Amino acid sequence: MARRPVNPPAAGLSLTIPPRLWADLSQHLFQDDGGEHGAVLLAGRADGPRGPRLLARDLIIAAEGTDYVPGEYGHRALAPAFVRDAIVRARDEKLAYLAVHAHPGLNRVGFSRIDLASHERGYPALQQISGQIVGGLVLTPHAAAGDLWLSEGDRVPLAEAVVPAGNMLRLRSNPALAHLIDSQHDRQARLLGDLGQETLRRLRIAVVGLGGVGSILVEQLARLGVGELVLIDDETVDSTNLPRLIAAEPSDVGRPKTEPAVRNAYRANPDIHLTPVVRRVEHPEALKEIVRCDWIFLAADSDSARHWVNAAVQQYLIPGIQVGVKIPVTSEGEVGQIHTATRIMIPGNGCLWCNRLIDPTRLAIDMHPEAERKAAQYIADVPVPSVITLNSLAASEALNYFVLATSGLHHEEGDHASVIHRPRTRQRDLQDPRQDTDCRWCTRSGRLGRGSDRGSIF
């Protein structure tokens, strides 16, 4: 199949579809029989960086001949009983209802006059029944168009459909047009393309944790030309941090870690927009910013940070990468097997809980106030080893994945394996994520795609 066009993020109402759900939908719609097939997507809602977002969380396949039948006006249509059951479920679960079908073609798609007429006949009534957003979605393998009827009575087109896979898919009704960029990023755009570079400029990225790894992430994201960064860390600079914090100076000691990060990001890219948040990640102010991002880099190693970022990835369908370095040293000074970890977090594809990367006991301790957290520790905190070269290895691995994913340059779209480097033996391993069938976060029966459920963030 031909490579999909690279489309920069579009402003307006969007739809995000988890990769596994997209695979199921594509298999049903784009069959080799040449026929037209139908389905319904149910979706949660959330605010996004460029407008409202619909978050696909479940797929209802319309069986040929019983649920998808010859239409009274058009070629094919969803059967009345199928529509009734789906819209009642959307009402009861407070989810948007999207009727989906495919059209011929590849890079462009649009509704026919018969499609639009059927929407005008049926969608106002469906919207009244459910009280939620209802609409139609028409797809090709490389394009998407949507006609959405909002609960407030407005009717708007779909700006884009997003699939956060190994290559980020942004499907529009027509492909974006390439245009020249500023000369500053000319050499970079020779790899990424003008549209790939423009994609970076329009993204809003969160970096959680601004220590040795996080400060490197900020430096490189700014120099890549990312348009907006959300910088989250509640800690202050210590004198022992100075060898590892990019751009930190002795005068920064005692100040928030966000300050050297902000200063360095502006130095690297004067046009960047920054939102510093001097809070722990679970603070409502930090969570509100995280869930309005396109991507999350997790460079904080606490269990609370892992839990809340994992929740944002799954509930809001925001891809992310957890980046860390482990340097085991015994009390006698013996160095163990050093490793760096770059863990890809794809919505609906096995989460940090499924892969046993969050400890429930430590999480419970992390969620207490600072004084209580310290009192609960059986062993006093001991500073762990940290070396800037190892931090750079982990950060660059994560950033390379991010850049290739957002510009559509990965060879394998379904490659979501984490990368484990062991520098002492020069070994590099890939680890595919595992998924628990009953996970409350990354499965369709759990929180996947729930978004702002009943008005709360989580």
C-alpha positions in Angstrom: 0.0 0.0 0.0 1.2 3.5 -0.8 2.6 5.6 2.0 -0.1 7.8 3.6 0.3 11.6 3.1 1.8 13.5 6.1 -0.8 16.0 7.3 0.1 18.5 10.0 -2.4 18.9 12.9 -5.5 20.7 11.9 -7.6 23.1 14.0 -11.1 22.2 14.8 -13.0 19.2 16.1 -11.0 16.0 15.7 -11.5 12.2 16.2 -8.7 10.0 17.7 -8.9 6.3 17.1 -6.7 3.8 19.0 -4.5 1.7 16.7 -6.1 -1.6 17.5 -9.6 -0.2 17.0 -8.5 1.4 13.7 -7.1 -2.0 12.6 -10.5 -3.7 13.4 -12.4 -0.9 11.6 -10.1 -1.0 8.6 -10.4 -4.7 8.2 -14.2 -4.5 8.2 -14.5 -1.4 5.9 -11.8 -2.1 3.4 -12.6 -5.6 2.3 -11.5 -7.1 -1.0 -15.1 -7.7 -2.1 -15.4 -4.2 -3.5 -18.6 -3.7 -1.5 -19.6 -1.0 0.9 -19.6 -1.8 4.7 -20.8 0.0 7.7 -20.2 0.4 11.5 -20.7 2.7 14.4 -18.1 4.2 16.6 -18.8 5.3 20.2 -16.6 8.1 21.5 -15.8 10.0 24.6 -15.0 13.7 24.6 -12.2 16.0 25.7 -10.7 19.4 25.1 -7.6 19.4 22.8 -4.8 21.7 21.9 -6.6 22.9 18.8 -10.2 22.3 19.5 -12.6 19.7 20.9 -11.6 16.0 20.6 -13.7 12.9 20.1 -12.1 9.8 21.5 -13.2 6.5 19.9 -13.5 3.8 22.6 -15.7 1.2 21.0 -16.6 -0.2 17.6 -20.0 -1.8 16.7 -19.7 -3.7 13.5 -22.8 -3.8 11.3 -23.3 -7.3 9.9 -23.9 -7.5 6.2 -27.5 -8.3 5.3 -29.0 -7.8 8.7 -27.5 -4.6 10.2 -26.3 -3.1 6.9 -28.9 -3.4 4.2 -30.1 -1.9 0.9 -31.1 1.7 1.6 -34.4 3.4 0.8 -32.6 6.4 -0.7 -29.0 5.4 -1.1 -27.1 2.3 -1.9 -26.7 0.9 1.6 -27.8 2.0 5.1 -27.7 0.9 8.7 -30.8 -1.0 9.7 -33.3 0.8 12.0 -33.0 -1.7 14.8 -29.2 -1.5 14.7 -29.3 2.3 14.8 -31.8 2.2 17.7 -29.7 -0.1 19.8 -26.5 1.9 19.1 -28.0 5.3 19.8 -29.6 4.1 23.1 -26.2 2.8 24.2 -24.6 6.1 23.3 -27.2 7.9 25.4 -26.8 5.6 28.4 -23.0 5.7 28.3 -22.9 9.5 27.4 -20.8 8.8 24.3 -20.8 10.4 20.8 -22.4 8.3 18.0 -20.6 8.1 14.7 -22.0 6.1 11.8 -19.1 5.0 9.6 -18.8 3.8 6.0 -16.2 3.7 3.3 -15.9 5.2 -0.1 -13.7 4.3 -3.1 -10.4 6.2 -3.4 -7.3 6.8 -1.4 -6.1 10.3 -0.5 -9.4 12.2 -0.8 -12.9 11.5 0.4 -16.2 13.3 0.8 -19.9 12.7 1.4 -22.3 12.3 -1.5 -25.4 14.4 -1.8 -27.4 11.3 -0.8 -25.2 10.9 2.3 -25.8 14.5 3.4 -29.5 14.3 2.7 -29.8 11.2 4.9 -27.9 13.0 7.7 -30.4 15.9 7.6 -33.3 13.5 7.8 -32.0 11.4 10.6 -29.3 13.1 12.7 -31.4 15.8 14.4 -33.7 13.0 15.8 -30.8 10.9 16.9 -29.2 13.9 18.6 -32.4 14.5 20.5 -32.6 10.9 21.7 -29.0 10.7 22.9 -28.3 14.3 24.0 -24.8 13.6 22.7 -22.8 14.4 19.5 -24.0 12.4 16.6 -22.6 12.3 13.1 -21.4 10.5 10.0 -17.8 9.5 9.1 -16.7 8.4 5.6 -13.2 6.9 5.2 -10.7 5.6 2.7 -7.4 4.0 3.9 -5.7 7.5 3.7 -8.5 10.0 4.2 -11.5 10.9 6.4 -14.4 13.3 6.3 -17.0 13.9 9.0 -20.3 15.6 9.4 -21.0 16.2 13.1 -24.1 17.5 14.9 -23.3 18.9 18.3 -25.4 18.8 21.4 -25.7 22.6 21.2 -27.4 22.3 17.8 -24.4 23.3 15.7 -23.2 21.3 12.7 -19.5 21.2 12.0 -17.1 19.2 9.8 -14.5 16.9 11.2 -11.0 18.6 11.0 -9.1 15.3 11.1 -9.1 11.7 12.3 -5.9 10.8 14.3 -4.5 7.3 14.8 -1.6 7.3 17.3 0.3 4.3 15.8 4.0 3.8 15.1 3.4 6.3 12.3 1.0 8.9 13.4 -1.9 9.0 11.0 -3.7 12.3 10.5 -6.5 11.7 8.0 -8.3 14.6 6.3 -10.8 14.9 3.5 -7.9 16.3 1.3 -4.2 16.0 1.8 -2.3 19.0 3.1 -0.2 21.0 0.6 3.5 21.2 1.1 5.0 24.7 1.4 8.5 26.1 2.0 9.6 26.5 5.6 12.1 28.9 7.2 15.7 28.3 6.3 16.6 27.6 9.9 15.2 24.0 9.6 16.1 23.4 6.0 18.6 20.6 6.7 16.1 18.9 9.0 13.3 19.2 6.6 15.4 17.4 4.0 14.6 14.3 6.0 11.2 15.1 7.5 9.8 17.0 4.5 8.2 20.4 4.7 5.0 18.9 6.0 6.8 16.9 8.6 8.5 20.0 9.9 5.2 21.9 9.9 3.8 19.0 12.0 6.4 19.6 14.7 5.7 23.3 14.7 2.0 22.7 15.4 2.4 20.1 18.2 1.9 20.7 21.9 4.2 18.4 23.9 4.4 17.7 27.6 7.6 16.9 29.4 7.0 15.6 32.9 10.2 15.7 35.0 12.9 18.3 34.2 15.9 16.5 35.7 18.8 14.9 33.9 16.7 13.3 31.2 13.9 15.9 31.0 16.3 18.8 30.5 17.8 17.1 27.5 14.3 16.4 26.1 13.5 20.1 26.4 16.7 21.1 24.7 16.2 18.8 21.7 12.4 19.4 21.3 13.0 23.1 21.2 15.7 22.8 18.6 13.6 20.4 16.5 11.1 23.2 16.1 8.2 21.9 18.3 5.8 24.8 18.6 4.6 24.4 22.3 6.0 22.7 25.4 4.3 22.1 28.7 7.0 21.8 31.4 6.0 20.0 34.6 8.2 19.7 37.7 7.7 20.8 41.3 11.4 20.3 42.4 14.1 22.9 42.8 17.7 22.8 41.5 20.3 21.3 43.8 24.0 21.9 43.4 24.5 18.2 42.6 22.1 18.7 39.6 24.3 21.2 37.8 26.4 18.6 35.8 23.3 17.1 34.3 20.8 19.9 33.9 21.2 21.4 30.5 21.8 25.2 30.7 21.6 25.2 34.6 23.8 27.7 36.3 25.0 28.0 39.9 22.6 30.9 40.4 19.7 28.5 39.7 20.4 26.5 42.9 17.2 26.7 45.0 15.0 27.8 42.1 12.4 25.7 40.4 13.8 23.4 37.7 11.3 24.9 35.3 13.4 28.1 35.2 16.5 26.8 33.5 14.3 24.7 31.3 12.3 27.7 30.1 15.5 29.8 29.7 17.1 27.1 27.6 14.0 26.4 25.4 13.8 30.1 24.5 17.5 30.2 23.8 17.1 27.2 21.4 13.9 28.5 19.8 12.8 32.1 20.5 9.4 31.4 18.8 8.4 28.5 21.0 5.4 28.8 23.4 6.0 27.5 26.9 3.7 26.6 29.8 5.7 25.9 32.9 3.8 24.2 35.8 5.7 24.1 39.1 3.5 21.3 40.5 3.6 17.6 41.1 2.1 15.7 38.1 -1.1 14.7 40.0 -2.0 18.3 40.8 -5.2 19.4 38.9 -3.3 22.3 37.3 -0.7 19.8 35.8 -3.2 17.2 34.8 -5.3 19.8 33.0 -2.4 20.8 30.9 -1.2 17.2 30.2 -4.5 16.1 28.8 -4.5 18.9 26.3 -1.3 17.8 24.6 -0.4 15.8 21.5 2.3 13.7 23.1 3.7 13.2 26.6 7.3 12.5 27.6 7.6 11.0 31.1 11.0 11.6 32.6 10.0 11.4 36.2 10.5 8.1 38.0 8.0 8.2 40.8 5.1 5.8 40.8 2.6 8.6 41.0 4.0 10.2 37.9 3.9 6.9 36.0 0.3 6.3 37.2 -1.1 9.7 36.2 0.7 9.9 32.9 -0.4 6.3 32.1 -4.0 7.4 32.9 -3.7 10.4 30.5 -2.3 8.2 27.7 -5.2 5.7 28.0 -8.2 7.8 29.0 -7.3 10.6 26.6 -5.7 8.6 23.8 -2.5 10.6 23.9 0.7 8.7 22.9 3.7 9.0 25.1 7.2 7.7 26.0 8.5 6.8 29.4 12.3 7.4 29.6 14.5 6.3 32.3 18.0 5.2 33.3 18.9 2.5 36.0 22.4 2.4 37.4 22.6 -0.3 40.2 25.5 0.2 42.6 25.8 -1.8 45.8 26.9 -0.2 49.2 30.4 -1.6 48.5 30.5 0.3 45.2 30.0 -2.6 42.8 28.3 -1.6 39.6 25.6 -3.9 38.2 24.0 -4.1 34.8 23.3 -0.5 33.7 20.3 -0.1 31.4 18.3 2.7 29.8 14.7 2.2 29.0 12.6 3.9 26.3 9.0 2.6 26.7 6.5 3.5 24.1 3.0 4.2 25.5 0.4 3.6 22.8 -3.3 4.0 23.8 -5.0 0.6 24.0 -1.8 -1.4 23.5 -0.8 -2.5 27.0 -0.1 0.0 29.7 2.4 0.6 32.5 0.0 -1.2 34.9 -0.2 -4.3 32.6 3.6 -4.4 32.3 4.1 -4.2 36.1 5.9 -0.9 36.0 3.8 0.7 38.7 4.1 -0.5 42.3 0.8 -0.2 44.2 2.5 0.2 47.6 4.9 2.9 46.4 2.1 4.6 44.6 0.0 4.8 47.8 3.0 6.3 49.6 3.7 8.8 46.7 0.1 10.1 47.0 0.6 11.3 50.6 1.9 14.8 51.5 5.7 15.1 51.5 6.2 14.8 55.3 4.1 11.6 55.3 5.9 10.2 52.3 9.3 10.6 54.1 7.9 9.1 57.3 6.6 6.1 55.4 10.0 5.2 53.9 11.5 2.2 55.8 14.9 3.2 54.4 16.1 6.7 54.1 16.4 8.0 50.5 19.9 7.6 49.1 20.9 9.6 46.0 21.1 7.3 43.0 23.9 7.5 40.4 23.2 9.7 37.4 25.4 10.4 34.4 24.6 12.9 31.6 25.9 10.5 28.8 23.5 7.8 29.9 20.6 10.3 30.2 21.4 11.4 26.6 21.3 7.9 25.3 17.8 7.3 26.7 16.5 10.8 25.7 17.7 10.6 22.1 16.2 7.1 21.6 12.9 8.5 22.7 13.1 11.6 20.6 14.1 9.6 17.5 11.0 7.5 17.9 8.9 10.6 18.3 10.3 12.4 15.2 10.0 9.4 13.0 6.4 8.6 14.2 5.1 12.2 13.7 6.7 12.4 10.2 5.5 8.9 9.1 9.1 7.5 8.6 8.9 4.3 10.6 9.1 1.2 8.4 6.7 -0.7 10.6 3.6 1.2 11.8 2.7 -1.6 14.3 6.2 -1.6 16.0 5.5 -0.3 19.5 8.3 -2.2 21.2 10.2 -0.6 24.0 14.0 -0.3 23.7 16.3 -1.5 26.5 20.0 -0.5 26.2 22.7 -2.1 28.3 25.8 0.0 27.7 28.2 -2.2 29.6 27.6 -5.1 27.2 26.6 -2.9 24.2 23.4 -4.8 24.0 20.1 -3.5 22.7 16.8 -5.4 23.1 13.2 -4.8 22.1 10.4 -5.6 24.4 6.8 -5.9 23.1 4.2 -4.7 25.6 1.9 -7.2 27.3 -1.8 -6.4 28.0 -4.1 -7.8 30.7 -7.5 -8.7 29.3 -9.2 -7.0 32.3 -7.1 -3.9 32.6 -9.1 -1.0 33.8 -7.1 1.5 31.9 -6.1 0.3 28.4 -9.0 -1.9 27.4 -12.3 -1.0 25.8 -14.1 -2.3 28.9 -12.1 0.1 31.1 -11.2 3.8 30.9 -9.8 3.7 27.4 -11.0 6.8 25.5 -13.3 8.0 28.3 -11.9 11.5 28.2 -13.5 14.0 30.5 -16.0 11.6 32.0 -18.9 13.4 33.6 -17.0 16.7 33.6 -14.0 15.5 35.7 -10.5 15.1 34.4 -10.1 11.6 35.8 
